[in-house]
Amino acid sequence: MESVLERAPGAGASAAGGPPPRIELRDVSLRYFTHEGETQALDRISLTVAAGEFVSLIGQSGCGKSTLLSIIAGILPPSSGTVRVDGKPVTGPSPRVGYMLQQDYLFEWRTILDNAVLGAQIQRQDMKRARERAAHLLHKCGMGDFLHHYPRQLSGGMRQRVALARTLVTDPDVVLLDEPFSALDSQTRLAIADEVVAVLREEGKSVVLVTHDIGEAIAMTDRVVVLSRRPGRIKSEHLMRFPSYGPGRPSPFEARSLPEFNSYFATLWDEIDVHVEG
């Protein structure tokens, strides 16, 4: 089958004549120093993410994907370059950016509902409203019958649903997902992907997903950004389009059965040189 991959426009193209991007990185580089010397982790990354857009970052281990998320979140300052969210410089962590990690980090002594409002509690938000929103989100994530259960009573997939609700309770504009399904078995990953995408799209969030799973990136996101081996640079960007599906966007599960999926997978597999160690 002929490749249907569509190259995405350059980082500056989407911003011209339209609304400002939700996330904007310009020439972002990161260097760190050890006793062995200087290491260049990221090199001149320029990237924009529009409001409501779902973007994934893929590449070999060690290419700087998670590091890039930490920079967008304001946890790690870049060595050079600029990072903006809604046109404002990122100078540190912000309630406008939610970050969901690989581990759920639920507190075992707190109920599911109490875990879900933890971020709002730390930010000193109105707790009555936070609990109402948390209950609403947990119902949307299929956890409405477990509000007063404890984490030890839940499966891995259920715990990750709670972690997603906790991330969204504070109503961030941007959601960063750092391999949130990597600890789950393949069947659970497929099931939870549909639910997570449905909730995030309904909430209208701008999302950046880091994943090692090429299929996950294709099925879940609007655009796949391929990073080179260290130092991480943007090697290519591809728009995920499924014309065989017709109008609208297929769910992640549906996308995997469409003819475009295999073409996307083959091209992206070659681009990241996944078969080469390093």
C-alpha positions in Angstrom: 0.0 0.0 0.0 1.3 3.4 -0.9 2.2 5.6 2.2 -0.6 8.0 3.2 1.6 9.8 5.7 1.2 13.6 5.4 4.1 15.7 6.4 3.1 18.4 8.9 3.9 22.0 8.3 6.9 23.6 10.0 6.7 24.9 13.5 6.0 28.4 12.4 3.4 27.7 9.7 0.4 27.0 11.9 0.9 30.2 13.8 0.8 32.5 10.8 -2.6 34.2 10.4 -4.3 32.2 13.1 -4.7 32.2 16.9 -1.5 31.9 19.0 -0.4 28.3 19.7 -1.2 26.9 23.1 2.3 25.6 23.4 5.3 27.2 21.6 8.9 26.1 21.8 11.6 28.0 20.0 15.1 26.7 19.5 15.0 24.9 22.9 18.3 23.2 23.8 19.3 21.4 27.0 22.8 20.7 28.2 23.8 19.1 31.4 27.1 18.5 33.1 28.6 15.5 34.9 32.1 14.6 36.1 32.6 13.0 32.6 31.8 16.3 30.9 29.0 18.0 29.0 26.1 16.2 27.5 23.8 17.7 24.9 20.3 16.2 25.6 18.2 18.4 23.3 19.3 20.5 20.3 17.2 23.5 18.9 13.7 22.1 19.3 11.0 24.2 17.7 7.5 23.0 18.1 4.0 24.4 18.4 0.8 22.8 19.6 -2.6 24.3 18.9 -5.5 24.6 21.3 -7.3 21.3 21.4 -4.5 19.5 19.5 -3.3 16.0 20.5 0.4 15.5 19.7 2.7 12.6 20.4 6.5 12.4 20.7 8.2 9.2 19.7 11.9 8.2 19.4 14.5 5.9 20.8 15.1 5.6 24.5 17.3 8.5 25.7 16.4 10.9 22.9 14.9 13.5 25.3 11.1 12.9 25.0 10.4 13.0 28.8 13.0 15.8 29.2 11.0 17.9 26.8 7.8 17.3 28.8 9.6 18.5 31.9 10.7 21.7 30.1 7.1 22.4 28.9 5.9 21.8 32.5 8.4 24.3 33.8 10.1 21.7 36.0 13.3 21.9 34.1 14.6 25.2 32.5 16.2 24.9 29.1 19.8 25.9 28.6 18.7 28.1 25.7 15.6 28.9 23.7 12.1 30.0 24.8 9.0 28.1 26.0 5.6 29.7 26.0 2.1 28.6 27.0 -0.7 30.8 25.6 2.0 33.4 24.7 3.4 33.7 28.2 6.9 32.5 29.1 7.1 29.4 31.2 9.2 30.2 34.2 8.1 27.3 36.5 5.3 24.9 37.2 1.9 26.3 36.6 -1.7 25.1 37.3 -2.4 25.7 33.6 -0.3 22.6 32.8 -1.2 19.2 34.1 1.3 16.3 34.2 0.4 12.6 34.3 3.3 10.3 34.9 4.0 6.7 34.3 3.1 5.7 37.9 -0.2 6.8 39.3 1.3 7.9 42.7 -2.1 7.5 44.5 -2.0 7.7 48.3 -3.1 4.4 49.7 -4.7 6.0 52.8 -6.9 8.3 50.8 -10.2 7.3 49.0 -10.4 7.6 45.2 -12.3 10.8 45.5 -9.8 12.3 48.0 -7.0 11.3 45.7 -8.6 12.9 42.8 -8.9 16.3 44.5 -5.3 16.3 45.8 -4.0 18.8 43.1 -6.9 21.2 43.8 -6.2 20.9 47.5 -2.5 21.8 47.0 -3.5 24.7 44.8 -6.0 25.9 47.5 -8.9 25.8 45.1 -12.5 25.8 46.2 -12.8 22.3 47.6 -16.6 22.0 47.2 -16.3 22.7 43.5 -13.2 20.5 43.2 -15.0 17.5 44.7 -18.0 18.1 42.4 -15.7 18.2 39.4 -13.7 15.2 40.6 -16.9 13.1 41.0 -18.0 14.2 37.5 -14.7 13.3 35.9 -14.5 10.0 37.8 -18.0 9.1 36.5 -16.8 10.0 32.9 -13.8 7.7 33.4 -16.0 4.8 34.5 -15.1 5.1 38.1 -18.3 6.5 39.5 -19.0 3.4 41.6 -15.6 3.5 43.3 -15.5 7.1 44.7 -15.1 5.8 48.3 -12.9 2.8 47.6 -9.1 2.8 48.2 -6.4 2.4 45.6 -5.5 -1.1 46.8 -9.0 -2.2 45.8 -8.4 -1.1 42.1 -6.7 -2.7 39.1 -3.8 -0.9 37.3 -6.1 0.4 34.6 -8.6 1.7 37.2 -5.8 3.5 39.1 -4.6 5.2 35.9 -8.2 6.4 35.3 -8.1 8.0 38.8 -4.7 9.6 38.0 -6.2 11.1 34.8 -9.2 12.5 36.7 -6.8 14.0 39.3 -4.8 15.7 36.5 -8.0 17.2 35.0 -9.7 18.3 38.2 -7.7 21.5 38.3 -8.8 22.3 34.8 -5.4 22.8 33.1 -5.2 24.1 29.5 -2.4 21.7 28.7 -2.1 18.0 29.7 1.3 16.2 29.5 1.2 12.4 29.4 4.5 10.6 30.1 4.0 7.0 29.0 0.9 6.7 31.3 0.0 3.2 30.1 3.4 1.6 30.0 2.8 -0.5 33.1 -0.5 -1.9 31.9 -1.0 -5.1 29.9 -1.8 -4.8 26.2 -5.6 -5.5 26.5 -6.0 -2.9 29.3 -3.9 -0.4 27.3 -6.2 -0.7 24.3 -9.4 -0.3 26.4 -8.1 2.7 28.4 -6.8 4.5 25.3 -10.3 4.9 24.0 -11.6 6.2 27.3 -8.7 8.6 27.8 -8.9 10.1 24.3 -12.6 10.5 24.6 -12.3 12.4 27.9 -9.4 14.6 26.8 -11.1 15.6 23.5 -14.4 16.3 25.2 -12.5 18.5 27.7 -10.9 20.3 24.8 -7.3 20.0 26.2 -4.1 20.5 24.3 -2.2 17.2 24.9 1.4 16.1 24.5 1.9 12.3 24.8 5.3 10.7 25.2 5.2 7.0 24.2 7.5 4.2 23.0 4.5 2.6 21.3 4.2 3.6 17.7 0.8 2.1 17.4 -0.4 4.1 20.4 0.9 7.3 18.9 -0.8 6.7 15.5 -4.2 5.7 17.0 -4.4 8.3 19.7 -3.0 11.5 18.4 -3.5 14.1 15.6 0.2 14.6 14.9 3.3 12.4 15.5 6.6 14.1 16.1 9.7 11.9 15.6 12.8 12.8 17.6 16.3 11.8 16.5 18.8 10.0 18.8 20.6 12.1 21.3 21.0 15.0 21.1 17.2 15.1 20.5 16.2 17.0 17.4 12.9 17.0 15.5 13.5 14.6 12.7 10.0 14.8 11.2 6.3 15.5 11.9 3.4 13.7 10.5 -0.3 14.4 10.5 -2.5 11.3 11.2 -5.4 11.2 8.7 -7.8 8.3 8.2 -9.7 9.1 4.9 -11.0 5.5 4.7 -13.0 6.2 8.0 -14.9 9.1 6.4 -15.9 12.2 8.3 -14.7 12.6 11.9 -12.0 10.9 13.8 -11.9 7.1 14.6 -11.5 6.0 18.1 -8.0 4.5 18.9 -9.4 1.0 18.7 -11.1 1.7 15.4 -8.0 3.4 14.0 -5.9 0.2 14.4 -8.1 -1.7 12.0 -8.0 0.9 9.2 -5.8 0.5 6.1 -3.9 3.7 6.8 -2.6 2.4 10.2 -0.2 -0.2 8.7 1.3 2.4 6.3 1.8 4.9 9.1 3.4 2.2 11.3 5.9 1.0 8.6 7.0 4.5 7.8 7.4 5.6 11.5 9.2 2.4 12.3 11.8 3.1 9.7 12.1 6.8 10.8 13.0 6.1 14.4 15.4 3.2 13.5 13.8 1.2 16.3 15.8 -1.8 15.3 19.1 -0.1 16.0 20.4 0.1 19.5 21.7 3.4 20.9 
